[in-house]
Amino acid sequence: MSTPAPLLELIRKLQAIAQTGLAFTRDPYDRERYLEVQSVVSGLLGGALGVPPAAAAQLFAPESGYATPKLEVRGAVFDGARVLLVRERSDGCWTLPGGWVDVNDAPSQAVAREIREESGYEARAVKLAALIDRRRHPHPPHLHHIYKLMFVCELTGGAPAAGLETDAVDFFPVGSLPPLSLGRTLPAQVAHLYRHRLEPALPTEFD
């Protein structure tokens, strides 16, 4: 029996919520709830695929698959020679809008969502300027191995509005940036994205 795509997307989303919850919760009652969500996921898979619940549970067993890097997106929106930045509540420094890629998001959808949630502006990705291994660039160390997908984006609407993780939104001259949240964005990356904004035919950087 085949699983309808919308149902499979919901199953993936439920499993992602449960797995992430189990990774971060320290509350035994929350842990019990997340385990129950995983049990529901197994039941849904069992009903949709016609396999026993125990076998269905193994399809999404946490940490049972091949370990892969996390995916992060960053979007550069330019107004002439100015770039859109948001200020992070966590460290008081500025960054290109961005964050983790959610389950079931295409990269272009993820970067547009992050720009909207963190800045209030609507934008669309027009070019992938760089796909880089965070470890190979002068970011501070991080627990996870992360690939950063860096997009040149085009403003399509909206208005400045801070989000849950940001407390300020503004455009800054590319040559005169405020203190950056270096775990998220480097000055050289802003300059690189601006070059791609000016010269769209430049090849995408990788590694």
C-alpha positions as CSV (number, residue, x, y, z in Angstrom):
1,M,0.0,0.0,0.0
2,S,1.5,3.4,-1.0
3,T,1.5,6.3,1.4
4,P,-0.1,9.5,0.2
5,A,2.6,12.3,0.0
6,P,0.8,14.7,2.4
7,L,0.4,12.0,5.0
8,L,4.0,11.0,4.7
9,E,5.1,14.6,5.1
10,L,3.0,14.8,8.3
11,I,4.5,11.6,9.6
12,R,8.0,13.0,9.0
13,K,7.1,16.2,10.7
14,L,5.7,14.4,13.8
15,Q,8.8,12.2,14.0
16,A,11.1,15.3,13.7
17,I,9.2,17.0,16.5
18,A,9.5,13.9,18.8
19,Q,13.1,13.2,18.0
20,T,14.1,16.9,18.6
21,G,12.1,16.9,21.8
22,L,13.8,13.8,23.1
23,A,17.2,15.3,22.3
24,F,16.6,18.5,24.4
25,T,14.1,17.8,27.1
26,R,15.2,17.1,30.7
27,D,11.6,16.8,32.0
28,P,10.6,13.1,32.4
29,Y,6.9,13.9,31.7
30,D,7.8,15.7,28.4
31,R,10.0,12.7,27.5
32,E,7.1,10.4,28.0
33,R,4.9,12.5,25.7
34,Y,7.6,12.6,23.0
35,L,7.9,8.8,23.2
36,E,4.1,8.6,22.8
37,V,4.3,10.8,19.7
38,Q,6.9,8.3,18.3
39,S,4.5,5.5,19.1
40,V,1.7,7.3,17.2
41,V,4.2,7.8,14.2
42,S,4.8,4.0,14.3
43,G,1.1,3.4,14.3
44,L,0.5,5.7,11.4
45,L,3.3,4.1,9.4
46,G,2.0,0.6,10.3
47,G,-1.5,1.5,9.0
48,A,-0.2,3.3,5.9
49,L,2.4,0.8,4.9
50,G,0.8,-2.4,6.2
51,V,3.9,-3.4,8.4
52,P,3.9,-4.4,12.0
53,P,4.3,-1.4,14.4
54,A,7.6,-2.7,15.8
55,A,9.0,-2.8,12.3
56,A,7.5,0.6,11.4
57,A,9.2,2.1,14.5
58,Q,12.6,1.1,13.1
59,L,12.1,3.2,10.0
60,F,12.6,6.4,12.0
61,A,14.7,5.0,14.9
62,P,16.7,8.0,16.3
63,E,20.5,7.8,15.6
64,S,20.0,4.6,13.7
65,G,20.9,6.0,10.3
66,Y,24.0,7.4,8.8
67,A,25.1,10.6,10.6
68,T,25.1,13.6,8.2
69,P,25.8,17.3,8.6
70,K,23.1,19.7,9.6
71,L,21.8,22.2,7.0
72,E,21.7,26.0,7.7
73,V,20.5,28.7,5.3
74,R,21.4,32.4,5.2
75,G,19.8,34.9,2.9
76,A,21.3,38.2,1.7
77,V,18.8,40.9,0.6
78,F,20.3,44.0,-0.9
79,D,19.0,47.5,-1.4
80,G,21.6,49.1,-3.6
81,A,24.9,48.8,-1.7
82,R,23.1,48.1,1.6
83,V,22.4,44.6,3.1
84,L,19.5,43.5,5.3
85,L,20.7,42.4,8.8
86,V,18.9,41.3,11.9
87,R,20.2,41.5,15.5
88,E,20.2,38.3,17.5
89,R,18.7,38.4,21.0
90,S,21.1,35.7,22.1
91,D,24.3,37.7,21.6
92,G,23.3,41.2,20.7
93,C,25.2,41.0,17.3
94,W,23.9,41.2,13.7
95,T,23.6,38.6,11.1
96,L,22.1,37.7,7.7
97,P,18.6,36.2,8.4
98,G,18.7,32.4,8.5
99,G,18.6,29.2,10.5
100,W,18.1,25.5,10.3
101,V,16.3,23.9,7.3
102,D,13.1,22.4,8.6
103,V,11.9,18.9,7.6
104,N,9.9,19.0,4.3
105,D,11.3,22.5,3.4
106,A,13.1,23.1,0.1
107,P,16.2,25.2,0.7
108,S,14.6,28.2,-1.1
109,Q,11.5,27.9,1.1
110,A,13.6,27.7,4.2
111,V,15.6,30.8,3.5
112,A,12.4,32.8,2.6
113,R,10.7,31.6,5.8
114,E,13.7,32.6,7.9
115,I,13.9,36.0,6.4
116,R,10.1,36.5,7.0
117,E,10.3,35.2,10.6
118,E,13.4,37.2,11.6
119,S,13.0,40.4,9.7
120,G,9.3,40.8,8.7
121,Y,10.3,41.1,5.0
122,E,9.1,38.8,2.2
123,A,11.8,37.7,-0.1
124,R,12.6,35.0,-2.7
125,A,15.9,33.2,-3.4
126,V,17.4,34.1,-6.8
127,K,20.8,32.4,-6.6
128,L,22.7,29.9,-4.4
129,A,26.0,31.8,-4.1
130,A,27.8,29.4,-1.8
131,L,27.4,26.0,-0.2
132,I,30.2,25.8,2.4
133,D,31.4,23.5,5.2
134,R,31.3,25.7,8.3
135,R,34.4,24.1,9.7
136,R,36.5,25.3,6.7
137,H,35.8,29.0,7.5
138,P,36.8,31.1,10.5
139,H,33.5,30.7,12.5
140,P,33.8,29.9,16.2
141,P,33.7,26.1,16.9
142,H,30.3,24.4,17.0
143,L,29.1,21.1,18.4
144,H,27.5,20.1,15.1
145,H,29.0,19.6,11.6
146,I,27.1,22.2,9.5
147,Y,26.8,23.0,5.8
148,K,25.8,26.6,5.2
149,L,23.6,27.3,2.1
150,M,24.0,31.0,1.3
151,F,21.5,32.7,-1.1
152,V,21.3,36.0,-2.8
153,C,17.6,37.0,-2.3
154,E,15.2,39.5,-3.8
155,L,12.9,41.6,-1.7
156,T,9.2,41.1,-2.6
157,G,7.3,42.8,0.2
158,G,6.7,43.0,3.9
159,A,7.9,45.5,6.5
160,P,10.6,45.5,9.2
161,A,9.5,43.5,12.2
162,A,11.6,41.7,14.8
163,G,11.0,38.1,15.5
164,L,11.2,35.6,18.4
165,E,15.0,35.3,18.0
166,T,15.7,38.9,16.8
167,D,15.2,42.3,18.4
168,A,16.1,44.7,15.5
169,V,16.1,44.9,11.7
170,D,18.0,47.3,9.5
171,F,19.9,47.8,6.2
172,F,23.6,48.6,6.5
173,P,26.2,49.6,4.0
174,V,28.1,46.5,2.8
175,G,31.4,48.3,3.5
176,S,30.4,49.5,7.0
177,L,28.8,46.5,8.9
178,P,27.9,46.5,12.6
179,P,29.4,43.8,14.9
180,L,28.4,40.5,13.4
181,S,27.3,37.3,15.1
182,L,30.4,35.4,13.8
183,G,28.9,32.0,14.5
184,R,26.3,32.8,11.9
185,T,27.7,35.4,9.4
186,L,31.3,36.5,8.5
187,P,32.1,39.9,6.9
188,A,33.8,38.1,4.0
189,Q,30.5,36.1,3.4
190,V,28.5,39.4,3.1
191,A,31.1,40.7,0.6
192,H,31.0,37.5,-1.3
193,L,27.2,37.6,-1.6
194,Y,27.3,41.2,-2.7
195,R,29.8,40.3,-5.5
196,H,27.2,37.7,-6.6
197,R,24.5,40.3,-6.5
198,L,26.5,42.6,-8.8
199,E,27.8,39.7,-11.0
200,P,25.1,37.0,-11.2
201,A,27.2,34.9,-13.6
202,L,29.9,34.2,-11.0
203,P,30.2,30.5,-10.2
204,T,28.8,29.1,-6.9
205,E,31.4,28.7,-4.2
206,F,31.6,25.3,-2.4
207,D,33.5,23.8,0.5
